[in-house]
């Protein structure tokens, strides 16, 4: 995972071809676009942390290759049916983009 441009470039220098951008709530889609402008073609940027269905289109438009979803999907005590409902909302939103 990486947050700063230095961390992204260090990860790429170490052999990474995909970057977990964490926490995404601190990395706007504009930052994703800027990072992709200075990284090798084909570098995969995957925002993680704070992703919501309402913001996925902005990140995809900026060039994100996908997402990691955790606390928006599950928190201790969440029922299986609630996890399913939230997961379906993510899938339906992504499918509509």
TIMARPA-998738 format. One record per atom (N, C-alpha, C): residue in three letters; x, y, z; atom name; residue number from 1. Coordinates in nm, 4 decimals. Layout:
<nukes>
<nuke rest="ALA" c1="X" c2="Y" c3="Z" atom="CA" nr="NUM"/>
...
</nukes>
This chain:
<nukes>
<nuke rest="UNK" c1="0.0813" c2="-0.1188" c3="0.0000" atom="N" nr="1"/>
<nuke rest="UNK" c1="0.0000" c2="0.0000" c3="0.0000" atom="CA" nr="1"/>
<nuke rest="UNK" c1="0.0851" c2="0.1245" c3="0.0000" atom="C" nr="1"/>
<nuke rest="UNK" c1="0.0318" c2="0.2318" c3="-0.0498" atom="N" nr="2"/>
<nuke rest="UNK" c1="0.1035" c2="0.3581" c3="-0.0594" atom="CA" nr="2"/>
<nuke rest="UNK" c1="0.0060" c2="0.4741" c3="-0.0454" atom="C" nr="2"/>
<nuke rest="UNK" c1="0.0589" c2="0.5850" c3="-0.0005" atom="N" nr="3"/>
<nuke rest="UNK" c1="-0.0196" c2="0.7076" c3="0.0114" atom="CA" nr="3"/>
<nuke rest="UNK" c1="0.0441" c2="0.8200" c3="-0.0687" atom="C" nr="3"/>
<nuke rest="UNK" c1="0.1737" c2="0.8349" c3="-0.0571" atom="N" nr="4"/>
<nuke rest="UNK" c1="0.2419" c2="0.9475" c3="-0.1219" atom="CA" nr="4"/>
<nuke rest="UNK" c1="0.3021" c2="0.9046" c3="-0.2558" atom="C" nr="4"/>
<nuke rest="UNK" c1="0.3311" c2="1.0006" c3="-0.3431" atom="N" nr="5"/>
<nuke rest="UNK" c1="0.3993" c2="0.9670" c3="-0.4684" atom="CA" nr="5"/>
<nuke rest="UNK" c1="0.5330" c2="0.8955" c3="-0.4444" atom="C" nr="5"/>
<nuke rest="UNK" c1="0.6048" c2="0.9347" c3="-0.3420" atom="N" nr="6"/>
<nuke rest="UNK" c1="0.7322" c2="0.8682" c3="-0.3109" atom="CA" nr="6"/>
<nuke rest="UNK" c1="0.7090" c2="0.7219" c3="-0.2775" atom="C" nr="6"/>
<nuke rest="UNK" c1="0.6054" c2="0.6930" c3="-0.1991" atom="N" nr="7"/>
<nuke rest="UNK" c1="0.5745" c2="0.5540" c3="-0.1654" atom="CA" nr="7"/>
<nuke rest="UNK" c1="0.5322" c2="0.4749" c3="-0.2886" atom="C" nr="7"/>
<nuke rest="UNK" c1="0.4555" c2="0.5361" c3="-0.3769" atom="N" nr="8"/>
<nuke rest="UNK" c1="0.4135" c2="0.4696" c3="-0.5003" atom="CA" nr="8"/>
<nuke rest="UNK" c1="0.5353" c2="0.4349" c3="-0.5848" atom="C" nr="8"/>
<nuke rest="UNK" c1="0.6236" c2="0.5320" c3="-0.6052" atom="N" nr="9"/>
<nuke rest="UNK" c1="0.7415" c2="0.5076" c3="-0.6881" atom="CA" nr="9"/>
<nuke rest="UNK" c1="0.8362" c2="0.4077" c3="-0.6235" atom="C" nr="9"/>
<nuke rest="UNK" c1="0.8475" c2="0.4090" c3="-0.4925" atom="N" nr="10"/>
<nuke rest="UNK" c1="0.9306" c2="0.3107" c3="-0.4218" atom="CA" nr="10"/>
<nuke rest="UNK" c1="0.8747" c2="0.1700" c3="-0.4418" atom="C" nr="10"/>
<nuke rest="UNK" c1="0.7442" c2="0.1559" c3="-0.4328" atom="N" nr="11"/>
<nuke rest="UNK" c1="0.6810" c2="0.0252" c3="-0.4540" atom="CA" nr="11"/>
<nuke rest="UNK" c1="0.7046" c2="-0.0238" c3="-0.5968" atom="C" nr="11"/>
<nuke rest="UNK" c1="0.6935" c2="0.0651" c3="-0.6931" atom="N" nr="12"/>
<nuke rest="UNK" c1="0.7178" c2="0.0266" c3="-0.8324" atom="CA" nr="12"/>
<nuke rest="UNK" c1="0.8638" c2="-0.0130" c3="-0.8533" atom="C" nr="12"/>
<nuke rest="UNK" c1="0.9546" c2="0.0622" c3="-0.7930" atom="N" nr="13"/>
<nuke rest="UNK" c1="1.0974" c2="0.0286" c3="-0.8028" atom="CA" nr="13"/>
<nuke rest="UNK" c1="1.1269" c2="-0.1082" c3="-0.7417" atom="C" nr="13"/>
<nuke rest="UNK" c1="1.0463" c2="-0.1478" c3="-0.6425" atom="N" nr="14"/>
<nuke rest="UNK" c1="1.0651" c2="-0.2773" c3="-0.5763" atom="CA" nr="14"/>
<nuke rest="UNK" c1="0.9990" c2="-0.3912" c3="-0.6543" atom="C" nr="14"/>
<nuke rest="UNK" c1="0.9314" c2="-0.3586" c3="-0.7653" atom="N" nr="15"/>
<nuke rest="UNK" c1="0.8739" c2="-0.4623" c3="-0.8494" atom="CA" nr="15"/>
<nuke rest="UNK" c1="0.7223" c2="-0.4699" c3="-0.8523" atom="C" nr="15"/>
<nuke rest="UNK" c1="0.6551" c2="-0.3836" c3="-0.7794" atom="N" nr="16"/>
<nuke rest="UNK" c1="0.5078" c2="-0.3862" c3="-0.7804" atom="CA" nr="16"/>
<nuke rest="UNK" c1="0.4548" c2="-0.3430" c3="-0.9169" atom="C" nr="16"/>
<nuke rest="UNK" c1="0.3450" c2="-0.4016" c3="-0.9585" atom="N" nr="17"/>
<nuke rest="UNK" c1="0.2778" c2="-0.3541" c3="-1.0803" atom="CA" nr="17"/>
<nuke rest="UNK" c1="0.1350" c2="-0.3084" c3="-1.0497" atom="C" nr="17"/>
<nuke rest="UNK" c1="0.0973" c2="-0.3197" c3="-0.9244" atom="N" nr="18"/>
<nuke rest="UNK" c1="-0.0321" c2="-0.2712" c3="-0.8766" atom="CA" nr="18"/>
<nuke rest="UNK" c1="-0.0081" c2="-0.2023" c3="-0.7428" atom="C" nr="18"/>
<nuke rest="UNK" c1="-0.0790" c2="-0.0935" c3="-0.7219" atom="N" nr="19"/>
<nuke rest="UNK" c1="-0.0610" c2="-0.0141" c3="-0.6009" atom="CA" nr="19"/>
<nuke rest="UNK" c1="-0.1932" c2="-0.0013" c3="-0.5266" atom="C" nr="19"/>
<nuke rest="UNK" c1="-0.1922" c2="-0.0423" c3="-0.4008" atom="N" nr="20"/>
<nuke rest="UNK" c1="-0.3054" c2="-0.0206" c3="-0.3106" atom="CA" nr="20"/>
<nuke rest="UNK" c1="-0.2903" c2="0.1209" c3="-0.2564" atom="C" nr="20"/>
<nuke rest="UNK" c1="-0.3786" c2="0.2108" c3="-0.2979" atom="N" nr="21"/>
<nuke rest="UNK" c1="-0.3755" c2="0.3496" c3="-0.2497" atom="CA" nr="21"/>
<nuke rest="UNK" c1="-0.4589" c2="0.3571" c3="-0.1233" atom="C" nr="21"/>
<nuke rest="UNK" c1="-0.3911" c2="0.3765" c3="-0.0106" atom="N" nr="22"/>
<nuke rest="UNK" c1="-0.4586" c2="0.3699" c3="0.1192" atom="CA" nr="22"/>
<nuke rest="UNK" c1="-0.4104" c2="0.4802" c3="0.2108" atom="C" nr="22"/>
<nuke rest="UNK" c1="-0.5014" c2="0.5464" c3="0.2772" atom="N" nr="23"/>
<nuke rest="UNK" c1="-0.6474" c2="0.5384" c3="0.2673" atom="CA" nr="23"/>
<nuke rest="UNK" c1="-0.6991" c2="0.6275" c3="0.1552" atom="C" nr="23"/>
<nuke rest="UNK" c1="-0.7879" c2="0.5738" c3="0.0763" atom="N" nr="24"/>
<nuke rest="UNK" c1="-0.8408" c2="0.6459" c3="-0.0395" atom="CA" nr="24"/>
<nuke rest="UNK" c1="-0.9134" c2="0.7736" c3="-0.0001" atom="C" nr="24"/>
<nuke rest="UNK" c1="-0.9669" c2="0.7768" c3="0.1208" atom="N" nr="25"/>
<nuke rest="UNK" c1="-1.0376" c2="0.8984" c3="0.1617" atom="CA" nr="25"/>
<nuke rest="UNK" c1="-0.9429" c2="1.0177" c3="0.1704" atom="C" nr="25"/>
<nuke rest="UNK" c1="-0.8118" c2="0.9920" c3="0.1704" atom="N" nr="26"/>
<nuke rest="UNK" c1="-0.7131" c2="1.1005" c3="0.1672" atom="CA" nr="26"/>
<nuke rest="UNK" c1="-0.6547" c2="1.1222" c3="0.0284" atom="C" nr="26"/>
<nuke rest="UNK" c1="-0.6961" c2="1.0374" c3="-0.0667" atom="N" nr="27"/>
<nuke rest="UNK" c1="-0.6430" c2="1.0435" c3="-0.2025" atom="CA" nr="27"/>
<nuke rest="UNK" c1="-0.7601" c2="1.0662" c3="-0.2971" atom="C" nr="27"/>
<nuke rest="UNK" c1="-0.7734" c2="1.1866" c3="-0.3467" atom="N" nr="28"/>
<nuke rest="UNK" c1="-0.8855" c2="1.2174" c3="-0.4350" atom="CA" nr="28"/>
<nuke rest="UNK" c1="-0.8642" c2="1.1545" c3="-0.5722" atom="C" nr="28"/>
<nuke rest="UNK" c1="-0.9697" c2="1.1458" c3="-0.6511" atom="N" nr="29"/>
<nuke rest="UNK" c1="-0.9523" c2="1.0985" c3="-0.7886" atom="CA" nr="29"/>
<nuke rest="UNK" c1="-0.8491" c2="1.1811" c3="-0.8668" atom="C" nr="29"/>
<nuke rest="UNK" c1="-0.8363" c2="1.3082" c3="-0.8356" atom="N" nr="30"/>
<nuke rest="UNK" c1="-0.7359" c2="1.3913" c3="-0.9032" atom="CA" nr="30"/>
<nuke rest="UNK" c1="-0.5951" c2="1.3410" c3="-0.8737" atom="C" nr="30"/>
<nuke rest="UNK" c1="-0.5731" c2="1.2944" c3="-0.7525" atom="N" nr="31"/>
<nuke rest="UNK" c1="-0.4425" c2="1.2402" c3="-0.7155" atom="CA" nr="31"/>
<nuke rest="UNK" c1="-0.4171" c2="1.1098" c3="-0.7906" atom="C" nr="31"/>
<nuke rest="UNK" c1="-0.5187" c2="1.0259" c3="-0.8029" atom="N" nr="32"/>
<nuke rest="UNK" c1="-0.5041" c2="0.9016" c3="-0.8792" atom="CA" nr="32"/>
<nuke rest="UNK" c1="-0.4626" c2="0.9340" c3="-1.0220" atom="C" nr="32"/>
<nuke rest="UNK" c1="-0.5279" c2="1.0287" c3="-1.0825" atom="N" nr="33"/>
<nuke rest="UNK" c1="-0.4958" c2="1.0689" c3="-1.2203" atom="CA" nr="33"/>
<nuke rest="UNK" c1="-0.3528" c2="1.1208" c3="-1.2298" atom="C" nr="33"/>
<nuke rest="UNK" c1="-0.3117" c2="1.2015" c3="-1.1340" atom="N" nr="34"/>
<nuke rest="UNK" c1="-0.1749" c2="1.2552" c3="-1.1341" atom="CA" nr="34"/>
<nuke rest="UNK" c1="-0.0720" c2="1.1440" c3="-1.1161" atom="C" nr="34"/>
<nuke rest="UNK" c1="-0.0995" c2="1.0485" c3="-1.0286" atom="N" nr="35"/>
<nuke rest="UNK" c1="-0.0069" c2="0.9371" c3="-1.0085" atom="CA" nr="35"/>
<nuke rest="UNK" c1="0.0062" c2="0.8534" c3="-1.1348" atom="C" nr="35"/>
<nuke rest="UNK" c1="-0.1036" c2="0.8309" c3="-1.2029" atom="N" nr="36"/>
<nuke rest="UNK" c1="-0.0982" c2="0.7539" c3="-1.3271" atom="CA" nr="36"/>
<nuke rest="UNK" c1="-0.0198" c2="0.8261" c3="-1.4361" atom="C" nr="36"/>
<nuke rest="UNK" c1="-0.0150" c2="0.9577" c3="-1.4299" atom="N" nr="37"/>
<nuke rest="UNK" c1="0.0598" c2="1.0358" c3="-1.5291" atom="CA" nr="37"/>
<nuke rest="UNK" c1="0.2109" c2="1.0201" c3="-1.5124" atom="C" nr="37"/>
<nuke rest="UNK" c1="0.2558" c2="0.9794" c3="-1.3936" atom="N" nr="38"/>
<nuke rest="UNK" c1="0.4009" c2="0.9707" c3="-1.3683" atom="CA" nr="38"/>
<nuke rest="UNK" c1="0.4484" c2="0.8288" c3="-1.3412" atom="C" nr="38"/>
<nuke rest="UNK" c1="0.3605" c2="0.7316" c3="-1.3578" atom="N" nr="39"/>
<nuke rest="UNK" c1="0.3980" c2="0.5921" c3="-1.3369" atom="CA" nr="39"/>
<nuke rest="UNK" c1="0.3998" c2="0.5206" c3="-1.4719" atom="C" nr="39"/>
<nuke rest="UNK" c1="0.4664" c2="0.4057" c3="-1.4787" atom="N" nr="40"/>
<nuke rest="UNK" c1="0.4727" c2="0.3336" c3="-1.6064" atom="CA" nr="40"/>
<nuke rest="UNK" c1="0.3342" c2="0.2955" c3="-1.6575" atom="C" nr="40"/>
<nuke rest="UNK" c1="0.3183" c2="0.2940" c3="-1.7894" atom="N" nr="41"/>
<nuke rest="UNK" c1="0.1899" c2="0.2506" c3="-1.8460" atom="CA" nr="41"/>
<nuke rest="UNK" c1="0.1539" c2="0.1118" c3="-1.7940" atom="C" nr="41"/>
<nuke rest="UNK" c1="0.0281" c2="0.0938" c3="-1.7660" atom="N" nr="42"/>
<nuke rest="UNK" c1="-0.0182" c2="-0.0348" c3="-1.7166" atom="CA" nr="42"/>
<nuke rest="UNK" c1="-0.0156" c2="-0.0503" c3="-1.5663" atom="C" nr="42"/>
<nuke rest="UNK" c1="0.0353" c2="0.0506" c3="-1.4954" atom="N" nr="43"/>
<nuke rest="UNK" c1="0.0333" c2="0.0448" c3="-1.3494" atom="CA" nr="43"/>
<nuke rest="UNK" c1="-0.1112" c2="0.0461" c3="-1.3021" atom="C" nr="43"/>
<nuke rest="UNK" c1="-0.1453" c2="-0.0470" c3="-1.2165" atom="N" nr="44"/>
<nuke rest="UNK" c1="-0.2812" c2="-0.0563" c3="-1.1640" atom="CA" nr="44"/>
<nuke rest="UNK" c1="-0.2905" c2="0.0194" c3="-1.0327" atom="C" nr="44"/>
<nuke rest="UNK" c1="-0.3831" c2="0.1111" c3="-1.0228" atom="N" nr="45"/>
<nuke rest="UNK" c1="-0.4091" c2="0.1869" c3="-0.9007" atom="CA" nr="45"/>
<nuke rest="UNK" c1="-0.5414" c2="0.1394" c3="-0.8422" atom="C" nr="45"/>
<nuke rest="UNK" c1="-0.5360" c2="0.0954" c3="-0.7163" atom="N" nr="46"/>
<nuke rest="UNK" c1="-0.6528" c2="0.0400" c3="-0.6501" atom="CA" nr="46"/>
<nuke rest="UNK" c1="-0.6796" c2="0.1146" c3="-0.5196" atom="C" nr="46"/>
<nuke rest="UNK" c1="-0.7677" c2="0.2150" c3="-0.5218" atom="N" nr="47"/>
<nuke rest="UNK" c1="-0.8017" c2="0.2854" c3="-0.3995" atom="CA" nr="47"/>
<nuke rest="UNK" c1="-0.8692" c2="0.1934" c3="-0.2982" atom="C" nr="47"/>
<nuke rest="UNK" c1="-0.8284" c2="0.2062" c3="-0.1746" atom="N" nr="48"/>
<nuke rest="UNK" c1="-0.8809" c2="0.1241" c3="-0.0648" atom="CA" nr="48"/>
<nuke rest="UNK" c1="-0.8976" c2="0.2137" c3="0.0572" atom="C" nr="48"/>
<nuke rest="UNK" c1="-1.0084" c2="0.1987" c3="0.1271" atom="N" nr="49"/>
<nuke rest="UNK" c1="-1.0295" c2="0.2747" c3="0.2503" atom="CA" nr="49"/>
<nuke rest="UNK" c1="-1.1153" c2="0.3969" c3="0.2264" atom="C" nr="49"/>
<nuke rest="UNK" c1="-1.2398" c2="0.3862" c3="0.2607" atom="N" nr="50"/>
<nuke rest="UNK" c1="-1.3304" c2="0.4992" c3="0.2430" atom="CA" nr="50"/>
<nuke rest="UNK" c1="-1.4040" c2="0.4984" c3="0.1101" atom="C" nr="50"/>
<nuke rest="UNK" c1="-1.3925" c2="0.3899" c3="0.0349" atom="N" nr="51"/>
<nuke rest="UNK" c1="-1.4639" c2="0.3819" c3="-0.0925" atom="CA" nr="51"/>
<nuke rest="UNK" c1="-1.6124" c2="0.3581" c3="-0.0657" atom="C" nr="51"/>
<nuke rest="UNK" c1="-1.6952" c2="0.4353" c3="-0.1346" atom="N" nr="52"/>
<nuke rest="UNK" c1="-1.8394" c2="0.4193" c3="-0.1268" atom="CA" nr="52"/>
<nuke rest="UNK" c1="-1.8942" c2="0.4079" c3="-0.2697" atom="C" nr="52"/>
<nuke rest="UNK" c1="-2.0112" c2="0.3507" c3="-0.2857" atom="N" nr="53"/>
<nuke rest="UNK" c1="-2.0686" c2="0.3424" c3="-0.4205" atom="CA" nr="53"/>
<nuke rest="UNK" c1="-2.0799" c2="0.4794" c3="-0.4879" atom="C" nr="53"/>
<nuke rest="UNK" c1="-2.1061" c2="0.5816" c3="-0.4088" atom="N" nr="54"/>
<nuke rest="UNK" c1="-2.1246" c2="0.7157" c3="-0.4650" atom="CA" nr="54"/>
<nuke rest="UNK" c1="-1.9973" c2="0.7739" c3="-0.5252" atom="C" nr="54"/>
<nuke rest="UNK" c1="-1.8803" c2="0.7236" c3="-0.4881" atom="N" nr="55"/>
<nuke rest="UNK" c1="-1.7541" c2="0.7806" c3="-0.5360" atom="CA" nr="55"/>
<nuke rest="UNK" c1="-1.6811" c2="0.6917" c3="-0.6363" atom="C" nr="55"/>
<nuke rest="UNK" c1="-1.7311" c2="0.5722" c3="-0.6599" atom="N" nr="56"/>
<nuke rest="UNK" c1="-1.6599" c2="0.4805" c3="-0.7496" atom="CA" nr="56"/>
<nuke rest="UNK" c1="-1.6444" c2="0.5366" c3="-0.8901" atom="C" nr="56"/>
<nuke rest="UNK" c1="-1.7465" c2="0.6009" c3="-0.9430" atom="N" nr="57"/>
<nuke rest="UNK" c1="-1.7379" c2="0.6526" c3="-1.0804" atom="CA" nr="57"/>
<nuke rest="UNK" c1="-1.6281" c2="0.7573" c3="-1.0935" atom="C" nr="57"/>
<nuke rest="UNK" c1="-1.6099" c2="0.8404" c3="-0.9927" atom="N" nr="58"/>
<nuke rest="UNK" c1="-1.5058" c2="0.9431" c3="-0.9981" atom="CA" nr="58"/>
<nuke rest="UNK" c1="-1.3673" c2="0.8796" c3="-1.0031" atom="C" nr="58"/>
<nuke rest="UNK" c1="-1.3456" c2="0.7752" c3="-0.9220" atom="N" nr="59"/>
<nuke rest="UNK" c1="-1.2166" c2="0.7073" c3="-0.9222" atom="CA" nr="59"/>
<nuke rest="UNK" c1="-1.1929" c2="0.6330" c3="-1.0531" atom="C" nr="59"/>
<nuke rest="UNK" c1="-1.2962" c2="0.5682" c3="-1.1067" atom="N" nr="60"/>
<nuke rest="UNK" c1="-1.2808" c2="0.4984" c3="-1.2343" atom="CA" nr="60"/>
<nuke rest="UNK" c1="-1.2497" c2="0.5968" c3="-1.3463" atom="C" nr="60"/>
<nuke rest="UNK" c1="-1.3164" c2="0.7110" c3="-1.3467" atom="N" nr="61"/>
<nuke rest="UNK" c1="-1.2905" c2="0.8123" c3="-1.4488" atom="CA" nr="61"/>
<nuke rest="UNK" c1="-1.1472" c2="0.8634" c3="-1.4411" atom="C" nr="61"/>
<nuke rest="UNK" c1="-1.0903" c2="0.8620" c3="-1.3218" atom="N" nr="62"/>
<nuke rest="UNK" c1="-0.9521" c2="0.9075" c3="-1.3036" atom="CA" nr="62"/>
<nuke rest="UNK" c1="-0.8507" c2="0.8006" c3="-1.3425" atom="C" nr="62"/>
<nuke rest="UNK" c1="-0.8984" c2="0.6770" c3="-1.3641" atom="N" nr="63"/>
<nuke rest="UNK" c1="-0.8085" c2="0.5712" c3="-1.4067" atom="CA" nr="63"/>
<nuke rest="UNK" c1="-0.7883" c2="0.4571" c3="-1.3097" atom="C" nr="63"/>
<nuke rest="UNK" c1="-0.8590" c2="0.4580" c3="-1.1971" atom="N" nr="64"/>
<nuke rest="UNK" c1="-0.8471" c2="0.3470" c3="-1.1016" atom="CA" nr="64"/>
<nuke rest="UNK" c1="-0.8862" c2="0.2170" c3="-1.1706" atom="C" nr="64"/>
<nuke rest="UNK" c1="-0.8141" c2="0.1094" c3="-1.1362" atom="N" nr="65"/>
<nuke rest="UNK" c1="-0.8390" c2="-0.0213" c3="-1.1971" atom="CA" nr="65"/>
<nuke rest="UNK" c1="-0.9397" c2="-0.1039" c3="-1.1182" atom="C" nr="65"/>
<nuke rest="UNK" c1="-0.9699" c2="-0.0616" c3="-0.9974" atom="N" nr="66"/>
<nuke rest="UNK" c1="-1.0610" c2="-0.1350" c3="-0.9112" atom="CA" nr="66"/>
<nuke rest="UNK" c1="-1.0560" c2="-0.0756" c3="-0.7721" atom="C" nr="66"/>
<nuke rest="UNK" c1="-1.1078" c2="-0.1491" c3="-0.6758" atom="N" nr="67"/>
<nuke rest="UNK" c1="-1.1188" c2="-0.0976" c3="-0.5402" atom="CA" nr="67"/>
<nuke rest="UNK" c1="-1.0980" c2="-0.2078" c3="-0.4383" atom="C" nr="67"/>
<nuke rest="UNK" c1="-1.0629" c2="-0.1674" c3="-0.3192" atom="N" nr="68"/>
<nuke rest="UNK" c1="-1.0691" c2="-0.2547" c3="-0.2036" atom="CA" nr="68"/>
<nuke rest="UNK" c1="-1.1774" c2="-0.2005" c3="-0.1134" atom="C" nr="68"/>
<nuke rest="UNK" c1="-1.2608" c2="-0.2884" c3="-0.0631" atom="N" nr="69"/>
<nuke rest="UNK" c1="-1.3733" c2="-0.2446" c3="0.0197" atom="CA" nr="69"/>
<nuke rest="UNK" c1="-1.3714" c2="-0.3257" c3="0.1491" atom="C" nr="69"/>
<nuke rest="UNK" c1="-1.3704" c2="-0.2572" c3="0.2593" atom="N" nr="70"/>
<nuke rest="UNK" c1="-1.3671" c2="-0.3257" c3="0.3883" atom="CA" nr="70"/>
<nuke rest="UNK" c1="-1.4733" c2="-0.2736" c3="0.4810" atom="C" nr="70"/>
<nuke rest="UNK" c1="-1.4410" c2="-0.1667" c3="0.5534" atom="N" nr="71"/>
<nuke rest="UNK" c1="-1.5314" c2="-0.1173" c3="0.6571" atom="CA" nr="71"/>
<nuke rest="UNK" c1="-1.6635" c2="-0.0654" c3="0.6011" atom="C" nr="71"/>
<nuke rest="UNK" c1="-1.6668" c2="-0.0278" c3="0.4735" atom="N" nr="72"/>
<nuke rest="UNK" c1="-1.7942" c2="0.0135" c3="0.4138" atom="CA" nr="72"/>
<nuke rest="UNK" c1="-1.8855" c2="-0.1062" c3="0.3914" atom="C" nr="72"/>
<nuke rest="UNK" c1="-1.8261" c2="-0.2245" c3="0.3920" atom="N" nr="73"/>
<nuke rest="UNK" c1="-1.9013" c2="-0.3470" c3="0.3688" atom="CA" nr="73"/>
<nuke rest="UNK" c1="-1.9337" c2="-0.4210" c3="0.4977" atom="C" nr="73"/>
<nuke rest="UNK" c1="-1.8372" c2="-0.4221" c3="0.5900" atom="N" nr="74"/>
<nuke rest="UNK" c1="-1.8552" c2="-0.5002" c3="0.7114" atom="CA" nr="74"/>
<nuke rest="UNK" c1="-1.7948" c2="-0.4291" c3="0.8321" atom="C" nr="74"/>
<nuke rest="UNK" c1="-1.8661" c2="-0.4349" c3="0.9419" atom="N" nr="75"/>
<nuke rest="UNK" c1="-1.8168" c2="-0.3920" c3="1.0725" atom="CA" nr="75"/>
<nuke rest="UNK" c1="-1.8608" c2="-0.4981" c3="1.1723" atom="C" nr="75"/>
<nuke rest="UNK" c1="-1.7865" c2="-0.5148" c3="1.2805" atom="N" nr="76"/>
<nuke rest="UNK" c1="-1.8270" c2="-0.6152" c3="1.3795" atom="CA" nr="76"/>
<nuke rest="UNK" c1="-1.9745" c2="-0.5976" c3="1.4184" atom="C" nr="76"/>
<nuke rest="UNK" c1="-2.0442" c2="-0.7075" c3="1.4182" atom="N" nr="77"/>
<nuke rest="UNK" c1="-2.1858" c2="-0.7050" c3="1.4537" atom="CA" nr="77"/>
<nuke rest="UNK" c1="-2.2796" c2="-0.6922" c3="1.3355" atom="C" nr="77"/>
<nuke rest="UNK" c1="-2.2264" c2="-0.6683" c3="1.2159" atom="N" nr="78"/>
<nuke rest="UNK" c1="-2.3112" c2="-0.6570" c3="1.0978" atom="CA" nr="78"/>
<nuke rest="UNK" c1="-2.3660" c2="-0.7944" c3="1.0620" atom="C" nr="78"/>
<nuke rest="UNK" c1="-2.4931" c2="-0.8015" c3="1.0365" atom="N" nr="79"/>
<nuke rest="UNK" c1="-2.5542" c2="-0.9296" c3="1.0014" atom="CA" nr="79"/>
<nuke rest="UNK" c1="-2.5165" c2="-0.9693" c3="0.8591" atom="C" nr="79"/>
<nuke rest="UNK" c1="-2.5247" c2="-1.0981" c3="0.8323" atom="N" nr="80"/>
<nuke rest="UNK" c1="-2.4954" c2="-1.1491" c3="0.6984" atom="CA" nr="80"/>
<nuke rest="UNK" c1="-2.5892" c2="-1.0871" c3="0.5949" atom="C" nr="80"/>
<nuke rest="UNK" c1="-2.7138" c2="-1.0678" c3="0.6320" atom="N" nr="81"/>
<nuke rest="UNK" c1="-2.8085" c2="-1.0100" c3="0.5364" atom="CA" nr="81"/>
<nuke rest="UNK" c1="-2.7743" c2="-0.8632" c3="0.5062" atom="C" nr="81"/>
<nuke rest="UNK" c1="-2.7253" c2="-0.7910" c3="0.6059" atom="N" nr="82"/>
<nuke rest="UNK" c1="-2.6843" c2="-0.6527" c3="0.5808" atom="CA" nr="82"/>
<nuke rest="UNK" c1="-2.5587" c2="-0.6468" c3="0.4947" atom="C" nr="82"/>
<nuke rest="UNK" c1="-2.4635" c2="-0.7375" c3="0.5190" atom="N" nr="83"/>
<nuke rest="UNK" c1="-2.3438" c2="-0.7435" c3="0.4345" atom="CA" nr="83"/>
<nuke rest="UNK" c1="-2.3858" c2="-0.7726" c3="0.2904" atom="C" nr="83"/>
<nuke rest="UNK" c1="-2.4753" c2="-0.8672" c3="0.2736" atom="N" nr="84"/>
<nuke rest="UNK" c1="-2.5238" c2="-0.9005" c3="0.1397" atom="CA" nr="84"/>
<nuke rest="UNK" c1="-2.5886" c2="-0.7800" c3="0.0730" atom="C" nr="84"/>
<nuke rest="UNK" c1="-2.6745" c2="-0.7104" c3="0.1457" atom="N" nr="85"/>
<nuke rest="UNK" c1="-2.7440" c2="-0.5926" c3="0.0903" atom="CA" nr="85"/>
<nuke rest="UNK" c1="-2.6441" c2="-0.4864" c3="0.0465" atom="C" nr="85"/>
<nuke rest="UNK" c1="-2.5458" c2="-0.4570" c3="0.1304" atom="N" nr="86"/>
<nuke rest="UNK" c1="-2.4454" c2="-0.3551" c3="0.0965" atom="CA" nr="86"/>
<nuke rest="UNK" c1="-2.3597" c2="-0.4018" c3="-0.0210" atom="C" nr="86"/>
<nuke rest="UNK" c1="-2.3209" c2="-0.5279" c3="-0.0200" atom="N" nr="87"/>
<nuke rest="UNK" c1="-2.2401" c2="-0.5818" c3="-0.1303" atom="CA" nr="87"/>
<nuke rest="UNK" c1="-2.3162" c2="-0.5720" c3="-0.2621" atom="C" nr="87"/>
<nuke rest="UNK" c1="-2.4443" c2="-0.6065" c3="-0.2599" atom="N" nr="88"/>
<nuke rest="UNK" c1="-2.5259" c2="-0.5950" c3="-0.3817" atom="CA" nr="88"/>
<nuke rest="UNK" c1="-2.5310" c2="-0.4512" c3="-0.4306" atom="C" nr="88"/>
<nuke rest="UNK" c1="-2.5401" c2="-0.3567" c3="-0.3396" atom="N" nr="89"/>
<nuke rest="UNK" c1="-2.5422" c2="-0.2143" c3="-0.3782" atom="CA" nr="89"/>
<nuke rest="UNK" c1="-2.4111" c2="-0.1770" c3="-0.4468" atom="C" nr="89"/>
<nuke rest="UNK" c1="-2.2982" c2="-0.2216" c3="-0.3928" atom="N" nr="90"/>
<nuke rest="UNK" c1="-2.1694" c2="-0.1955" c3="-0.4584" atom="CA" nr="90"/>
<nuke rest="UNK" c1="-2.1667" c2="-0.2569" c3="-0.5978" atom="C" nr="90"/>
<nuke rest="UNK" c1="-2.2059" c2="-0.3819" c3="-0.6090" atom="N" nr="91"/>
<nuke rest="UNK" c1="-2.2033" c2="-0.4523" c3="-0.7380" atom="CA" nr="91"/>
<nuke rest="UNK" c1="-2.2961" c2="-0.3857" c3="-0.8390" atom="C" nr="91"/>
<nuke rest="UNK" c1="-2.4158" c2="-0.3531" c3="-0.7966" atom="N" nr="92"/>
<nuke rest="UNK" c1="-2.5123" c2="-0.2898" c3="-0.8874" atom="CA" nr="92"/>
<nuke rest="UNK" c1="-2.4628" c2="-0.1528" c3="-0.9330" atom="C" nr="92"/>
<nuke rest="UNK" c1="-2.4022" c2="-0.0782" c3="-0.8415" atom="N" nr="93"/>
<nuke rest="UNK" c1="-2.3491" c2="0.0537" c3="-0.8779" atom="CA" nr="93"/>
<nuke rest="UNK" c1="-2.2361" c2="0.0392" c3="-0.9788" atom="C" nr="93"/>
<nuke rest="UNK" c1="-2.1446" c2="-0.0523" c3="-0.9510" atom="N" nr="94"/>
<nuke rest="UNK" c1="-2.0313" c2="-0.0733" c3="-1.0415" atom="CA" nr="94"/>
<nuke rest="UNK" c1="-2.0787" c2="-0.1242" c3="-1.1773" atom="C" nr="94"/>
<nuke rest="UNK" c1="-2.1743" c2="-0.2133" c3="-1.1785" atom="N" nr="95"/>
<nuke rest="UNK" c1="-2.2270" c2="-0.2667" c3="-1.3041" atom="CA" nr="95"/>
<nuke rest="UNK" c1="-2.2937" c2="-0.1589" c3="-1.3899" atom="C" nr="95"/>
<nuke rest="UNK" c1="-2.3482" c2="-0.0590" c3="-1.3257" atom="N" nr="96"/>
<nuke rest="UNK" c1="-2.4168" c2="0.0481" c3="-1.3985" atom="CA" nr="96"/>
<nuke rest="UNK" c1="-2.3212" c2="0.1520" c3="-1.4567" atom="C" nr="96"/>
<nuke rest="UNK" c1="-2.1952" c2="0.1469" c3="-1.4158" atom="N" nr="97"/>
<nuke rest="UNK" c1="-2.0995" c2="0.2485" c3="-1.4633" atom="CA" nr="97"/>
<nuke rest="UNK" c1="-2.0462" c2="0.2185" c3="-1.6007" atom="C" nr="97"/>
</nukes>
